[in-house]
C-alpha cells in the first residue's frame, strides 16, 4: 500500500469513495472541491493506493485558535473503500496525517464523526482517538 498526496487525476476515484458515504459526488463537483482543497495552504489531502487503485482518502486542515499557541490539526474527511476496510488503510492514512500535523507544530488533533457511524467510532478508538465531546450544527 502506498499513501501519497491527492491529485487532480484522483477525482473519479474520490467520487466513488464519497458515494459510498452517501455524499453528492459527481466528478464535476468533486473536481471543483479538489481544486479548492489543493489551493488552500492550510489543507492537506492524501490517498491510499493498492495495486494502482485508490482505496482511501484523508483530508485535513490546520486551524489557529485563541486558546492555544499551537495550531490544531483537524481530520476533516476519512473514507476507506468498503471492499478494503479492515486492511490497515485507515491506519496508514492517519499515520501520515499525524506525522504531517506534528511537522506543522500541532500538539492536538480533532475529528468529527456522525453519531450513527458506530463502525467508524470503533475504528477511530482502535486507532487511538478518544471521544471527548458533542458537536453542534446549525444550518445557515
N, C-alpha and C positions, 0 to 999 in steps of 0.2 A: 504494500500500500504506500502511496505517495501523497503527501499533503503539500499543496502549492497555492500560490496566490490565485485568486479568482481572476478570470479574464473575460473579455467580450465574447470569445468563442464558446464560453460555457453557458450562454443564455438558454439554449434549448434544453440542456440537461437540468438547469435550475428550474425552468418551467415545470418539468416533470416532477421534480422533488417538491416544489411548492404545492402542486396539485394534490400530492399525497397528504398534505396537511390541510387541504380544503381552502387554500388561498387562491384568489384570482391570479391566473398565471399564463396568459397568452404571451408568446415570445416578444411581441412588440412592447407590451407593458413591462415585461421583465428587463428588456434591453434598456429602457429609459431608467428603471430603478438601478440597474447595474452601473450605468454610466454615472448616475448621481453618486452612488457609493464610491466608485473609483476616483471621482474628482474631489472627494472630501478627505482632507489631511488627517482628520480625527477618526477616520473609519478604516478598518482593515477587514479583509474578507479572504477566506481560504476555502478550497475544495479538496476533498479526498478522492483519489482515483485508485481503482483496482482494475488491472488488465485494460487500461485505457478508458475505462468508464467512470464518469463522475458518480460517486455513490454517497457523497455527503457535502454539506455546506455549513460553514460557520461565519457569521458576521459579527463584528464588534466595534464599539466606539469608546473613545476616551471622553470623559467629562470632568470638568473642573467644578468643584463645589465650594461654597463659602465656609464650610466647616472643616476643610482639610487642606493641608499644604501639598498633598499628592493627588494626582488625578485618580478617578475611579474608572476601572475598566468594566464596560458593560457588554456582556454577551447578548447580542440583540436577536440572533437567529441561530438555531442549530437544527438541522434536519439530516437524517440518515435514511437512505433508500430502504423501503420496508423489506426488501429481499436481502439486505446486508446488515440488519440490526443484530446486535449481539456478537458482532465480529470484531469489535475494537475500533470501529470507525470514529465514534464519538470521543473515545479516549485519545486517539491520535489528533483529532481536531482541537479538543480542549487543551491538550498539552501544548500545541503550537500557540494557541490563544494565550495561555498562561505565561509562556516564555516571552511573547510579544508585550504583554501587559507589564511584566517586570522590567523589561528593557525601557518601557515608556515611563517608569517611575511609579507605577500603580502599586499600592500595597493591599488593595481590596478589589474584588471582582463581584459583580452582581449579575443576576439574570431574572427574567420573569417567565413564568410558565402558567398556562391556563389551568384553572382548578380542576378541570375534567381530565387532565393528561396524567393519569396515575402511572402509566408506563414511563413517561418522561421523568416524573418525580423520582421514581425508583432508580432510573439511570443516573440522574444528577446526584442523588445521595450516594450511589455506588462510586461516582467519580470524585467524591469528597465535598460536595456542596451541601450547605445546611439551610433549611428553611428558617427565615428569621422574621417574617412579617406578612402583611397583607397589602396587595396592590389595589389601588382605587383608580377607576377610569371614568371619565366624563366625556361624552360625545360633544363636540363643538360644532 
